[in-house]
């Protein structure tokens, strides 16, 4: 997970099973009757909460955007898995921050590039229904894999990253794939990295005007 920089002061916060009664100056102790030995691990000789418990604990104190970044980093580094996070949330019940974390996990779908991650963020932030992501279609005897697709609206959103799309061969393949989709009644929108990063609001307006459904 991201390095948040130097320590900003304040008490160190720890979570312990509720049968641990020791106190130390400068340490804010949180006790949980639901913590098990499986929720703990040893790091550098120190007993700490494991990454899954730590992410769930952070959900109670971090703003939504920061929590989303933490979850993405933890998933990307394979420190946690979505099933493990959901299992712990189910075990802990309706705790503070659980709605935000579940909302993030509901959209934690696999994508093929950093641009797709940014475009997915635009979709989520715009309040749209979650689209299919990288779901194959068989059209005219060939497999086509749209980046994002709303099947009921027959609307496809393609993320055009420089690495994959700014050469003649890639552009020809893109054009052929788009023509194939359009012959089957699909509307195809393309989003570049520059638009996704610098003109996100305009991109979301384009999605809506093309018929992307709101949640």
N, C-alpha and C positions, 0 to 999 in steps of 0.2 A: 504494500500500500504506500501511498505517497508520503514522503518525508514532509512533515508540516513545519520544519524549521526548529529554531531554538526553543527551549522551554520558556513559557511566558509567565511562570510564577504560579502561585496558588498551591493548594493542597494536591498531593498525589492521590488519585482515586483508585481503590482496589475493591474487588468483589470477592467475598468469601462465603463458604457455607455458613448457615445461621448458627451452627454449634461452635463456631470459632469466636471467642469473646475478647481476644487481645486487642488493645488499642495502642497506637503510637502517635506521638505529636507530629503534625504536618501531613498525616495520612487520613483521608476521608474514606471510611469503611462502609461498604454497602453489603448487606447480608441477604442471602437468598436460600430459602428452604428447598428450592428446586435444583440447585447446582449439584452435580454429581462429579465423581472423580473423572469421568469421561469428558467433562467440560473443561478440564485443566490439562496443562502440559508443562514440561520443564524446558526453559530457555535460558541458556547460559547459567545453569545451576539455580535458577529462580523459578518457583512455581507460579505460573501465570494462567489466565484464562486462554483457552484455545481460540483460533481465529473465528470460528463460527459464533461462539459466545461473545467475542469482542465486537463483531459486526452488529449483532443484535443489541448489545449494550450501547453502541454508538448511535443506533437508531433513536434512542431516547433523548439524545442531547444535540445531535447535529442538524443543521438546516437541510432541507430536502436535497438541494443541489450538491452539497458536500457529501451527504450520505450516498447519493448516487455514484459519485466519484469513488468513494471508498468501496462500494459493492463491486463496481466495475474492475477496480484494481485487484480486489481480492479474488474475483472470479478469473480474471486474466492471469494471475499468478498461480492459479489452482490451489489457493489456500483454503477455499471454501467451495461448496457446490450448492446449487439451488435446492436439491432435495434435503441436504443437511440443514440449510437455513430454515426451510419450511418445517422440517421436523422439530427443530428447536422452538420455533414460534408456536407450533401446535402444543408442545409440551408446556410452554410458559403461559399460554393463554393470552387474554387481551391486555398486554402490557403497553406502556407508553412507547410510541414510535412504531408499533407493529403495522399500522395501516400504511405508513409511508414506506416501510420496507417491503411489504407485500405488493404495493403499487409498483415499486421499482422491479421486484422480481417478476411481476407479471409481464414486464416488457424486456426482460433479460434474455432475448433470443439471439441465436448465433448470427453473425454477419461475416462477410468475406473481406472487408477492408475497413480502414479507419474512416474513410468517407462514408461508408454505409452506417457506421456508428454515429457520425455527426448527423446524417440525414434521419436516422431513426430517432435521435434526440429531438430534431425539428418536429417530427410527426408526433411524438409524445407530448412535447411542450405545447403544440398547437391544439391538443385536446382531441385528436382524431382517434378513431377506432384503430386498434392494432392491426396492421396488415399481415398477410402471409409474407414470410421472409425466406427467400431462396427456395421456394417450393416449385419443383419441376412441373412443366406442362408438356404434354405430347401434342405437337401441332404438325400436321402434314408429314407424319412419319419421323419427325425429329424431336429431340428433347430441348426445350427452351426453359431457362431458369431465370425468371424475373427477379430483380433485387427485392422489390416490394410490390405487392399486388393486393388490391381489394377485390375479391372475386365477384361479389354481388354487383359491384359498380363496373366491373371489367376495366379497372383502372390500374395501370402499371406505372411504377416510379423507378427509374433507372439512375443509379449513382455513377456519374462519369468522372472517375479519377484520372489524373494526368498519367499515372504509371501504366494504366491499362488501356486508356482510350485515345491518347494523343499520338497515334501513328496511323499510317494509311491502312494497314491491314486490320487493326482493331476497329477503325472507323467503318471500314467496309463490312466487317462482321456485325457491328452494331446496327448499321443501316439494314442489313439483311434480316436480322432478328426483329428489328422494329417493324419492318414491312410484314413479316410473317405474323406478328402479334396483331397488327392493324387489320390484316385480311380476315382475322377471326374476331373482329369487333372490339378489340382492346384499344383503349386510349393510352398512349405512352407519353409520359413526361420524363424529361431528363434534367438532372440537377448536377451542377458542377461544384467542385470544391470551393471556388471563390464565392459562388452564390450561397452555398450552405453556411459558410463562415461569416461573410460580410453582409449578406442580404437575406438573412433568415426570415424576417417578417414577410418580405416579398415572395419568398419561396412558399411559405405557408399559405399566402393568399392564392398563389397559383394552384396549390393542391386543392384548396376549397373550391375554387372556380371550376376545376375539372371534375368535381364531384366526390372528393375524398370525404367519407362520412365522419361525422363527429360522434364521440363516445356519449 
